[in-house]
Amino acid sequence: MTQIAKKYQTTSNAIFLLNPEAVNGISENQVLLIPSSGNTMLQHEVLAKETLYGISKKYNIAIEQLYNLNPGLRENGLQIGQLLNLSKKTETPKKNSCCYKYFN
């Protein structure tokens, strides 16, 4: 996924937001939505002693939505220095988003 993200000047996480099914890997001939470079995401850097509850209250966002916006968060928990996605602006493809078909 890193190579695809680099090719389209985006991040793997941004691609996962548009393609949550790709978190566990992608298969041959799978079509991925790629966010346009014009899309922006609101993020939060996790500090020591912060909790999901505290972050959710600070930004008025449901904990479940934090899980949905951040693949692996439920399984791995918060890590100091981690960037959490707080917005879902890239979840809705824009007209200038493109698709990438994966071939093995």
C-alpha positions as MATLAB code, in Angstrom:
seq = 'MTQIAKKYQTTSNAIFLLNPEAVNGISENQVLLIPSSGNTMLQHEVLAKETLYGISKKYNIAIEQLYNLNPGLRENGLQIGQLLNLSKKTETPKKNSCCYKYFN';
ca = [
       0.000    0.000    0.000;
       2.920    2.313    0.706;
       4.026    2.218   -2.932;
       0.528    3.043   -4.148;
       0.258    5.918   -1.667;
       3.639    7.290   -2.716;
       2.720    7.057   -6.418;
      -0.412    9.165   -5.866;
       1.190   11.523   -3.310;
      -1.087   10.531   -0.454;
      -0.826    8.320    2.633;
      -1.741    4.687    3.200;
      -4.109    5.816    5.950;
      -5.957    8.145    3.564;
      -6.381    5.251    1.141;
      -7.645    3.022    3.965;
     -10.252    5.649    4.865;
     -11.717    5.332    1.379;
     -11.155    1.577    1.220;
     -11.613    0.074    4.713;
     -11.736   -3.421    3.213;
      -8.095   -2.988    2.113;
      -6.790   -2.810    5.695;
      -6.283   -6.573    5.728;
      -4.637   -6.553    2.299;
      -5.605   -6.062   -1.291;
      -6.216   -8.650   -3.962;
      -5.456   -8.802   -7.637;
      -7.914   -6.788   -9.781;
      -9.273   -4.935   -6.736;
     -10.204   -1.330   -7.475;
      -9.103    1.231   -4.890;
     -10.364    4.764   -4.477;
      -7.467    7.202   -4.186;
      -8.067   10.589   -2.507;
      -7.191   13.666   -4.479;
      -4.379   15.795   -3.155;
      -6.877   18.598   -2.480;
      -8.599   16.658    0.301;
      -7.571   17.549    3.831;
      -7.999   15.667    7.062;
      -8.199   16.960   10.593;
      -5.749   15.001   12.749;
      -4.718   14.879   16.396;
      -1.334   13.779   17.738;
      -1.748   11.564   20.798;
       0.052   12.875   23.874;
       1.053   10.980   27.014;
      -1.866   10.143   29.330;
      -4.534   10.947   26.719;
      -7.493    8.608   26.396;
      -9.975    7.910   23.626;
     -12.690    9.288   25.873;
     -10.789   12.563   26.402;
     -10.008   12.954   22.700;
     -13.611   12.194   21.743;
     -14.879   14.883   24.142;
     -12.258   17.423   23.046;
     -13.303   17.149   19.387;
     -16.957   16.215   19.961;
     -16.608   12.944   18.059;
     -17.926    9.512   19.037;
     -15.373    6.905   20.091;
     -16.873    4.500   17.544;
     -16.252    7.092   14.819;
     -12.614    7.342   15.930;
     -12.349    3.577   15.497;
     -13.911    3.816   12.027;
     -11.574    6.610   10.928;
      -8.419    4.923   12.265;
      -7.896    1.335   11.107;
      -6.161   -0.766   13.750;
      -7.007    1.571   16.632;
      -9.428   -0.866   18.260;
      -6.877   -3.691   18.138;
      -3.717   -1.722   18.985;
      -5.007    1.078   21.216;
      -3.533    4.571   21.467;
       0.196    5.125   21.047;
       2.044    8.283   22.094;
       2.830   10.311   18.967;
       0.195    8.539   16.885;
      -1.769   10.725   14.460;
      -5.501   10.109   14.749;
      -7.807   11.015   11.896;
     -10.687   13.086   13.229;
     -12.498   13.997   10.050;
     -14.001   12.002    7.276;
     -13.527   14.479    4.470;
     -11.665   11.924    2.383;
     -14.313    9.244    2.936;
     -16.483   10.782    0.229;
     -14.635   10.691   -3.093;
     -14.383   14.039   -4.812;
     -14.812   14.498   -8.554;
     -11.051   14.670   -8.929;
     -10.428   11.440   -6.988;
      -9.196    8.582   -9.068;
      -9.176    4.867   -8.925;
      -6.275    2.451   -8.967;
      -6.618   -1.151  -10.043;
      -4.173   -3.460   -8.301;
      -2.423   -6.070  -10.431;
      -0.071   -8.558   -8.837;
];
